[in-house]
Amino acid sequence: MPQFSLRRCGALFILCSALAPALAGAATLAAGLALDPDVAPPTTSITVSGNGFGAGERVVLRFDQTNFGGAVANGSGTFTKNVTIPAAAKPGDHVIRAVGTTSHEHANAPFTVRTDWTQFRFDQNHTGVNPYENVINASNAPQLRLHWQQRLSQIVNNSSPTVANGVAYIGTVDGKLWAVNADGCGSSLCTQPLWIGVGGIQILDGPLVYNGVVYVGAQNSPRSNDGRLLAYAEGGCGAQTCQPLWRGNAGPQSILQSSPAAFDNTIFVGSFDGKLYAFAAGGCGADLCDPIWTAATDGHIESSPTVVDGIVYIGSNDEKLYAFDAHGCGQLTCSPLWTGDAGGTIFDSSPAVVNGVAYVTTDHALVAFDANGCGAPSCSPLWRGTHGIDFTYGSPAVYNGNVYIGLENGIGVWDADGCGGPQTCPPLWTGFGSGTQAAVTSSPAVANGVVYAGRNTAEVLAWDAAGCGRASCTQIWKGSTKDPLVASSPAVVNGHIYIGSADDTFPQNQSGRLYVFDLPGTP
């Protein structure tokens, strides 16, 4: 039989053992916990703030059921502690818990592990690498399967998906920007988007999500080739179809594959008229905004700008890599800081800037330049990489000391340091795709030791990023689309692979697709 003691509890003598659980519950509610931020990728440092604990007591912090830090409350029972989200923390919802070791006060706060792919080539340096992926790896990649697909309107040609705040964005050739639930709809074929952005035609570039706005380049209208930068509210407009918040005037020719990039509240994009355009990120208060400055090259621009350490790098069809001051020059028209002689046409390749080196692809070579220039107006490459007379495609990915680009029938991999001096280097190895052969015009993406790219055989392929110990390595996985054109570049994030293409068994106005691959059992 339980033993009860009769003593004073507050103002009344009662059976204290019966009341103790209620008092303990009330005490628990007094403790509080706040996280900043409360959504972030693995390995992110966050600030945990607690209150309502015992003065001077040690507080244990737990991520789900695992201890991952501790703090000491001050005389007011509060604490602030910086902790790091575990590298192995999987995407989704988690709980961070603080427990007082003396008072046994405790408080919980929800935390979401999520990585955003907010722009073409993932990050500011356009490396094409997601360093936070911890679900898919080289061992389990062969198990990948098509999970779901989003029906769009017309085909996706070159436009690469971005994924931010639980929404995936992609453009179609009829000029529509699609915003869809990044987790799908619970069915294998999703037909209802969150919203659709209209106001231009022929979107071939990848959207940029920056400070609550989605930017994408387009052509003005079927009757006008004028280039337009379109800016939409990230949350849509409350309707199924949304007009832009504002439009940027990007000259007399269309924005093609040049995906916008952001730096210091400025949006940069290249146009087919051969100019780099810089717009104020907030627009100008009118529907149509002029750029705050421009810079001309001597050829068409399909390359996407890359902004690193206050310098904008962009390629041109005139066989040059250009470097401009991202802050402008105090004039409406600016000259380059320096140019690099690439020795071949730079089509839609976006420079990747890593460890002081700018890598870019021409029609037949991978070219590396000192990102700081050479002290002269025109600079020669540090080195070049070729694979015989093969055409080379897309934007380089730089991962773990290697550079990955598309080739005529697979991918090529070079040492990021070249092969010793200013010479032409062969690849370390090439990635071969079995079956029907066609070009890999899709820019490779790398995540957790796996490199992915689309191939124009209605396929997405994956290779072990470390190679196989031989000169030629076969893919470790391939997935199918239902249209041969897979020029979109994959976004690999939160255990999912997003890529644009089409389904040519559907009518033209319903053939566009966003395909999503992941492992069995992935939500």
C-alpha positions as CSV (number, residue, x, y, z in Angstrom):
1,M,0.0,0.0,0.0
2,P,1.4,3.4,-0.9
3,Q,2.7,5.6,2.0
4,F,1.2,9.1,2.1
5,S,2.6,12.0,4.3
6,L,0.3,14.7,5.6
7,R,2.2,18.1,5.4
8,R,1.6,21.6,4.3
9,C,1.4,22.1,0.6
10,G,0.9,25.7,-0.1
11,A,-1.8,27.0,2.3
12,L,-3.5,23.6,2.9
13,F,-2.6,20.3,4.4
14,I,-3.3,17.6,1.8
15,L,-2.0,14.3,0.6
16,C,1.2,15.7,-1.0
17,S,2.1,12.5,-2.8
18,A,-1.1,12.8,-4.8
19,L,-0.4,16.5,-5.7
20,A,3.3,16.1,-6.5
21,P,2.8,15.0,-10.2
22,A,0.6,18.0,-10.9
23,L,3.1,20.3,-9.3
24,A,5.9,18.7,-11.3
25,G,3.9,19.2,-14.5
26,A,3.4,22.9,-13.6
27,A,7.1,23.3,-13.0
28,T,7.9,21.7,-16.3
29,L,5.8,24.2,-18.2
30,A,7.8,27.0,-16.6
31,A,10.9,26.1,-18.6
32,G,11.2,27.4,-22.1
33,L,13.5,26.8,-25.1
34,A,14.1,28.8,-28.3
35,L,16.2,27.9,-31.3
36,D,17.8,30.2,-33.9
37,P,17.4,29.1,-36.6
38,D,14.9,26.3,-36.2
39,V,15.3,25.0,-39.8
40,A,18.8,24.3,-41.2
41,P,21.0,21.6,-42.8
42,P,23.1,19.2,-40.9
43,T,26.4,20.6,-39.4
44,T,24.8,24.0,-39.0
45,S,25.7,25.9,-35.8
46,I,22.5,27.1,-34.1
47,T,21.8,29.1,-30.9
48,V,19.8,27.4,-28.2
49,S,18.3,29.8,-25.5
50,G,16.6,28.5,-22.4
51,N,14.9,30.0,-19.4
52,G,13.1,28.7,-16.3
53,F,15.9,26.5,-15.0
54,G,17.6,26.4,-11.6
55,A,20.1,29.1,-10.9
56,G,23.6,27.8,-11.6
57,E,22.5,24.3,-12.6
58,R,23.9,22.3,-15.5
59,V,21.5,21.8,-18.4
60,V,21.9,18.9,-20.7
61,L,21.0,19.4,-24.4
62,R,19.7,16.5,-26.5
63,F,19.0,16.1,-30.2
64,D,16.2,13.6,-30.2
65,Q,17.6,11.0,-27.8
66,T,21.3,11.8,-28.2
67,N,23.2,14.2,-25.9
68,F,24.9,16.9,-28.0
69,G,25.8,19.7,-25.7
70,G,25.4,21.3,-22.3
71,A,25.2,24.7,-20.7
72,V,25.1,26.2,-17.2
73,A,22.2,28.4,-16.3
74,N,23.0,31.8,-14.8
75,G,21.6,33.3,-11.6
76,S,18.3,34.0,-13.4
77,G,17.9,30.4,-14.6
78,T,18.6,31.3,-18.3
79,F,21.3,30.1,-20.7
80,T,22.5,30.6,-24.3
81,K,24.5,28.0,-26.0
82,N,25.8,27.4,-29.6
83,V,25.5,23.8,-30.7
84,T,26.1,22.0,-34.0
85,I,23.4,19.9,-35.7
86,P,24.8,16.4,-36.1
87,A,26.1,15.6,-39.6
88,A,24.0,12.3,-39.5
89,A,20.7,14.1,-38.7
90,K,18.3,13.0,-41.4
91,P,16.0,15.4,-43.2
92,G,12.7,16.0,-41.4
93,D,11.3,16.9,-38.0
94,H,13.4,16.5,-34.8
95,V,13.2,17.6,-31.2
96,I,15.8,19.5,-29.2
97,R,15.4,19.0,-25.5
98,A,17.0,20.8,-22.5
99,V,17.0,19.0,-19.1
100,G,18.1,20.6,-15.8
101,T,20.3,18.1,-13.9
102,T,19.3,19.4,-10.5
103,S,15.8,20.8,-10.9
104,H,14.8,18.2,-13.5
105,E,13.1,21.1,-15.4
106,H,12.9,20.3,-19.1
107,A,11.7,22.0,-22.2
108,N,11.4,20.9,-25.9
109,A,11.6,22.8,-29.1
110,P,11.0,21.5,-32.6
111,F,13.8,21.6,-35.2
112,T,13.6,20.7,-38.9
113,V,16.6,19.4,-40.8
114,R,16.3,20.7,-44.3
115,T,18.7,21.8,-47.0
116,D,17.7,24.3,-49.6
117,W,19.0,24.3,-53.2
118,T,18.2,28.0,-53.9
119,Q,20.0,28.6,-57.2
120,F,21.5,26.9,-60.3
121,R,24.6,25.0,-59.2
122,F,23.5,25.0,-55.5
123,D,25.7,27.7,-53.9
124,Q,27.3,31.1,-54.4
125,N,30.4,29.6,-55.9
126,H,28.4,27.4,-58.3
127,T,30.2,24.3,-57.3
128,G,27.3,22.0,-58.2
129,V,27.9,20.2,-54.8
130,N,25.5,19.7,-51.9
131,P,27.8,19.0,-48.9
132,Y,24.9,18.3,-46.6
133,E,23.3,15.2,-48.3
134,N,23.3,12.2,-45.9
135,V,20.6,9.9,-47.2
136,I,21.8,8.8,-50.7
137,N,25.3,7.5,-51.0
138,A,27.4,5.3,-53.4
139,S,26.3,2.2,-51.6
140,N,22.5,2.6,-51.7
141,A,22.3,4.7,-54.9
142,P,21.6,1.5,-57.0
143,Q,18.3,1.2,-55.1
144,L,17.0,4.6,-56.3
145,R,13.6,4.6,-58.0
146,L,11.2,7.1,-59.5
147,H,9.0,8.2,-56.6
148,W,6.7,10.8,-58.2
149,Q,6.5,13.3,-61.0
150,Q,4.8,16.7,-61.5
151,R,2.9,17.3,-64.7
152,L,3.8,20.7,-66.1
153,S,2.7,22.3,-69.4
154,Q,5.3,22.1,-72.2
155,I,8.7,20.5,-72.0
156,V,11.6,21.5,-69.7
157,N,14.6,22.4,-71.8
158,N,17.7,23.3,-69.8
159,S,15.8,24.8,-66.9
160,S,17.1,23.3,-63.7
161,P,15.1,22.9,-60.5
162,T,15.7,24.9,-57.4
163,V,14.2,23.7,-54.1
164,A,13.7,26.1,-51.2
165,N,11.5,26.2,-48.1
166,G,9.6,23.0,-49.1
167,V,8.9,24.2,-52.7
168,A,10.4,23.1,-56.0
169,Y,10.6,25.7,-58.8
170,I,11.3,25.0,-62.5
171,G,10.6,26.7,-65.9
172,T,9.0,25.4,-69.1
173,V,9.6,26.4,-72.7
174,D,6.2,28.1,-72.9
175,G,7.4,30.7,-70.4
176,K,5.8,29.4,-67.2
177,L,7.5,29.2,-63.8
178,W,6.1,26.3,-61.8
179,A,6.0,26.2,-58.0
180,V,5.2,22.7,-56.7
181,N,5.3,21.0,-53.3
182,A,8.8,19.5,-53.0
183,D,7.3,16.5,-51.1
184,G,4.8,15.7,-53.9
185,C,1.1,15.1,-53.5
186,G,0.9,11.5,-52.2
187,S,0.4,10.1,-55.7
188,S,2.9,9.0,-58.4
189,L,1.6,11.7,-60.7
190,C,0.9,15.2,-59.4
191,T,-1.2,17.5,-61.5
192,Q,-1.8,20.5,-59.2
193,P,1.0,23.1,-58.7
194,L,1.0,25.5,-55.7
195,W,1.1,28.3,-58.2
196,I,2.3,29.2,-61.8
197,G,4.2,32.3,-62.7
198,V,3.3,33.9,-66.1
199,G,4.4,37.1,-67.8
200,G,7.0,35.9,-70.3
201,I,7.8,33.1,-72.7
202,Q,10.6,30.6,-73.2
203,I,12.1,29.9,-69.8
204,L,15.4,28.0,-70.4
205,D,17.2,29.0,-67.2
206,G,17.1,27.9,-63.6
207,P,15.2,30.0,-61.0
208,L,16.9,31.8,-58.1
209,V,15.3,32.2,-54.7
210,Y,16.6,35.2,-52.8
211,N,15.2,37.1,-49.9
212,G,11.6,36.0,-50.4
213,V,11.6,36.5,-54.2
214,V,11.9,34.0,-57.1
215,Y,13.8,35.4,-60.1
216,V,13.9,33.8,-63.5
217,G,15.0,34.9,-67.0
218,A,12.7,34.8,-70.0
219,Q,11.8,36.3,-73.4
220,N,9.2,39.2,-73.3
221,S,6.5,37.8,-75.6
222,P,5.9,35.9,-78.9
223,R,6.1,39.3,-80.7
224,S,9.2,40.6,-78.9
225,N,12.6,39.1,-78.4
226,D,13.4,41.5,-75.6
227,G,15.0,39.9,-72.6
228,R,13.1,40.0,-69.3
229,L,14.1,39.2,-65.7
230,L,10.9,38.2,-63.9
231,A,10.5,38.6,-60.2
232,Y,7.7,36.8,-58.2
233,A,6.8,36.6,-54.6
234,E,8.1,33.4,-53.1
235,G,4.8,32.6,-51.5
236,G,2.8,33.2,-54.7
237,C,0.0,35.7,-55.0
238,G,-3.0,33.9,-53.4
239,A,-4.2,32.7,-56.9
240,Q,-3.3,29.8,-59.2
241,T,-1.7,32.1,-61.7
242,C,0.7,34.9,-60.7
243,Q,2.1,37.9,-62.5
244,P,5.6,39.2,-61.7
245,L,6.1,41.7,-58.9
246,W,8.2,43.5,-61.5
247,R,10.1,42.9,-64.7
248,G,13.7,43.7,-65.5
249,N,14.6,45.1,-69.0
250,A,17.4,42.9,-70.2
251,G,17.9,44.3,-73.6
252,P,16.7,43.5,-77.2
253,Q,17.4,39.8,-77.1
254,S,16.1,37.0,-74.9
255,I,17.6,35.6,-71.7
256,L,18.3,32.0,-72.6
257,Q,20.2,29.6,-70.4
258,S,21.7,32.3,-68.2
259,S,20.4,31.7,-64.7
260,P,20.2,34.7,-62.3
261,A,22.6,35.1,-59.4
262,A,22.5,37.4,-56.4
263,F,25.0,39.4,-54.4
264,D,24.5,42.3,-52.0
265,N,20.8,43.0,-53.0
266,T,21.8,42.9,-56.7
267,I,20.5,40.4,-59.2
268,F,22.8,39.5,-62.1
269,V,21.9,37.8,-65.4
270,G,23.3,37.5,-68.9
271,S,21.4,38.1,-72.1
272,F,21.8,36.9,-75.7
273,D,22.6,40.4,-76.7
274,G,26.1,39.9,-75.1
275,K,25.6,42.0,-72.0
276,L,25.7,41.3,-68.3
277,Y,22.8,43.0,-66.5
278,A,22.7,44.1,-62.8
279,F,19.3,44.9,-61.3
280,A,18.3,46.1,-57.8
281,A,16.8,43.1,-56.1
282,G,13.8,45.1,-54.9
283,G,13.0,46.4,-58.3
284,C,12.3,50.1,-59.0
285,G,8.7,50.7,-57.9
286,A,7.4,50.2,-61.4
287,D,6.4,47.3,-63.5
288,L,9.4,47.5,-65.8
289,C,12.8,48.3,-64.4
290,D,16.0,49.3,-66.1
291,P,19.3,47.8,-64.9
292,I,21.4,49.8,-62.4
293,W,24.4,49.0,-64.7
294,T,25.4,46.8,-67.6
295,A,28.7,45.3,-69.0
296,A,29.2,44.3,-72.6
297,T,31.1,41.3,-74.1
298,D,31.9,40.7,-77.7
299,G,29.6,37.7,-78.1
300,H,26.3,36.2,-77.1
301,I,25.9,35.2,-73.5
302,E,24.2,32.0,-72.4
303,S,26.6,31.5,-69.4
304,S,25.2,32.0,-65.9
305,P,27.0,34.6,-63.8
306,T,28.9,33.5,-60.6
307,V,29.6,36.0,-57.9
308,V,32.4,35.3,-55.4
309,D,34.2,37.8,-53.2
310,G,32.7,40.8,-54.9
311,I,33.6,39.7,-58.5
312,V,31.1,38.6,-61.2
313,Y,32.5,35.9,-63.5
314,I,30.6,35.1,-66.7
315,G,31.5,33.4,-70.1
316,S,30.7,34.6,-73.6
317,N,30.5,33.2,-77.1
318,D,33.6,35.4,-77.9
319,E,35.8,32.7,-76.3
320,K,36.5,34.8,-73.1
321,L,35.8,34.5,-69.4
322,Y,35.0,38.0,-68.0
323,A,35.5,39.2,-64.5
324,F,33.6,42.4,-63.4
325,D,33.4,44.3,-60.1
326,A,30.1,43.2,-58.6
327,H,29.6,46.6,-57.1
328,G,29.7,48.2,-60.5
329,C,31.9,51.1,-61.5
330,G,29.8,54.2,-60.7
331,Q,28.7,54.4,-64.4
332,L,25.8,52.8,-66.3
333,T,28.3,50.8,-68.4
334,C,31.3,49.0,-66.8
335,S,34.4,47.5,-68.2
336,P,35.9,44.1,-67.1
337,L,38.6,43.9,-64.4
338,W,40.2,41.3,-66.7
339,T,39.3,38.7,-69.3
340,G,40.5,35.1,-69.7
341,D,41.4,33.7,-73.1
342,A,39.5,30.4,-73.0
343,G,40.5,29.3,-76.5
344,G,37.0,28.1,-77.4
345,T,33.4,29.2,-77.3
346,I,31.8,29.3,-73.9
347,F,28.2,28.5,-74.4
348,D,25.9,27.8,-71.4
349,S,28.7,26.9,-68.9
350,S,28.6,28.8,-65.6
351,P,32.0,29.3,-64.0
352,A,32.7,27.4,-60.7
353,V,35.1,29.2,-58.4
354,V,36.9,27.1,-55.8
355,N,40.1,27.7,-53.8
356,G,41.0,30.7,-55.9
357,V,40.5,29.0,-59.3
358,A,37.7,29.7,-61.8
359,Y,36.7,26.7,-63.9
360,V,34.6,27.0,-67.0
361,T,33.8,24.7,-70.0
362,T,34.2,25.6,-73.7
363,D,33.0,23.7,-76.6
364,H,36.0,21.3,-76.5
365,A,37.8,21.9,-73.2
366,L,37.7,22.4,-69.4
367,V,39.6,25.6,-68.7
368,A,41.0,26.8,-65.4
369,F,42.0,30.4,-64.6
370,D,43.4,32.2,-61.5
371,A,40.3,33.7,-60.0
372,N,42.3,36.9,-59.2
373,G,43.4,37.4,-62.7
374,C,47.0,37.8,-63.7
375,G,47.8,41.5,-63.2
376,A,47.1,42.2,-66.9
377,P,43.9,42.9,-68.9
378,S,44.0,39.5,-70.6
379,C,45.0,36.3,-68.9
380,S,45.9,32.8,-70.1
381,P,44.6,29.6,-68.5
382,L,46.4,27.9,-65.7
383,W,45.7,24.7,-67.5
384,R,43.2,23.0,-69.9
385,G,41.5,19.6,-69.8
386,T,40.4,17.8,-73.0
387,H,39.2,14.3,-73.9
388,G,40.5,13.9,-77.4
389,I,38.4,15.9,-79.8
390,D,35.2,15.3,-77.8
391,F,32.7,18.1,-77.3
392,T,32.4,19.2,-73.6
393,Y,29.2,20.4,-72.1
394,G,27.6,22.2,-69.2
395,S,29.0,23.7,-66.0
396,P,31.8,22.1,-64.0
397,A,31.2,20.6,-60.6
398,V,34.1,20.7,-58.2
399,Y,34.2,18.2,-55.4
400,N,37.0,16.6,-53.2
401,G,39.8,17.9,-55.4
402,N,38.2,16.8,-58.7
403,V,36.3,18.7,-61.5
404,Y,33.4,16.9,-63.3
405,I,31.9,18.0,-66.7
406,G,29.7,16.5,-69.4
407,L,31.1,14.7,-72.4
408,E,29.7,13.3,-75.7
409,N,28.7,10.0,-74.0
410,G,29.3,10.4,-70.3
411,I,31.3,12.6,-67.9
412,G,34.9,13.5,-67.6
413,V,36.8,13.9,-64.3
414,W,40.0,16.0,-63.9
415,D,42.3,16.8,-61.0
416,A,41.4,20.3,-59.8
417,D,45.0,21.2,-59.8
418,G,45.6,20.2,-63.4
419,C,48.6,18.1,-64.3
420,G,51.6,20.4,-63.6
421,G,52.0,23.8,-65.3
422,P,50.1,25.4,-68.2
423,Q,49.5,22.4,-70.3
424,T,46.6,20.3,-71.6
425,C,45.6,17.5,-69.2
426,P,43.8,14.2,-69.9
427,P,41.0,13.2,-67.5
428,L,41.7,11.1,-64.5
429,W,38.8,8.9,-65.5
430,T,35.6,9.0,-67.5
431,G,32.1,8.0,-66.5
432,F,30.4,5.8,-69.1
433,G,26.7,5.2,-69.4
434,S,25.6,1.8,-70.7
435,G,23.0,1.4,-73.4
436,T,22.1,3.9,-76.1
437,Q,24.7,6.7,-76.3
438,A,24.1,10.4,-76.4
439,A,25.6,13.6,-75.0
440,V,25.5,14.6,-71.4
441,T,24.5,18.3,-71.8
442,S,23.2,18.3,-68.2
443,S,25.6,19.9,-65.7
444,P,26.8,17.3,-63.2
445,A,25.8,17.6,-59.6
446,V,27.6,15.9,-56.7
447,A,26.2,14.9,-53.3
448,N,27.6,12.5,-50.6
449,G,30.1,10.9,-52.9
450,V,27.8,10.4,-55.9
451,V,27.8,12.4,-59.1
452,Y,24.6,12.7,-61.1
453,A,23.8,14.0,-64.6
454,G,21.0,13.7,-67.2
455,R,21.8,12.1,-70.6
456,N,19.8,12.8,-73.7
457,T,18.6,9.2,-73.9
458,A,15.7,9.8,-71.5
459,E,17.9,8.9,-68.6
460,V,19.5,10.2,-65.4
461,L,22.7,8.5,-64.4
462,A,24.8,8.3,-61.3
463,W,28.5,7.4,-60.8
464,D,30.6,6.9,-57.7
465,A,32.4,10.3,-57.4
466,A,35.6,8.5,-56.4
467,G,35.7,6.5,-59.6
468,C,36.3,2.8,-59.8
469,G,40.1,2.5,-60.1
470,R,40.0,2.2,-63.9
471,A,40.2,4.7,-66.7
472,S,36.5,4.2,-67.5
473,C,33.8,3.6,-65.0
474,T,30.2,2.5,-65.6
475,Q,27.3,4.1,-63.9
476,I,26.1,2.7,-60.6
477,W,22.5,3.6,-61.3
478,K,20.3,5.0,-64.1
479,G,16.7,6.2,-63.9
480,S,14.3,6.8,-66.8
481,T,12.3,9.8,-68.0
482,K,9.9,9.5,-70.9
483,D,11.5,12.0,-73.2
484,P,15.0,11.8,-74.7
485,L,15.8,15.4,-73.8
486,V,17.3,15.6,-70.3
487,A,19.3,18.8,-70.5
488,S,18.1,20.0,-67.1
489,S,20.7,19.7,-64.3
490,P,19.7,17.7,-61.2
491,A,19.2,19.2,-57.8
492,V,20.1,16.6,-55.1
493,V,18.7,17.6,-51.8
494,N,17.1,16.0,-48.7
495,G,17.3,12.5,-50.1
496,H,15.6,13.4,-53.4
497,I,16.9,13.9,-57.0
498,Y,14.9,16.6,-58.9
499,I,15.3,17.0,-62.6
500,G,13.3,18.4,-65.5
501,S,12.4,16.7,-68.8
502,A,9.1,15.6,-70.4
503,D,6.8,12.7,-71.1
504,D,6.3,12.5,-74.9
505,T,3.3,10.1,-74.6
506,F,1.2,13.1,-73.4
507,P,-0.1,16.0,-75.5
508,Q,2.4,18.8,-76.0
509,N,0.7,21.2,-73.6
510,Q,0.9,18.5,-70.8
511,S,4.2,16.8,-71.6
512,G,6.5,18.8,-69.3
513,R,7.7,16.9,-66.2
514,L,9.6,17.4,-63.0
515,Y,10.9,14.0,-62.1
516,V,11.7,13.1,-58.5
517,F,13.8,10.0,-57.6
518,D,14.7,8.7,-54.2
519,L,15.2,5.5,-52.1
520,P,12.3,3.1,-51.3
521,G,10.7,4.2,-48.1
522,T,11.6,7.9,-48.5
523,P,8.6,10.1,-47.5
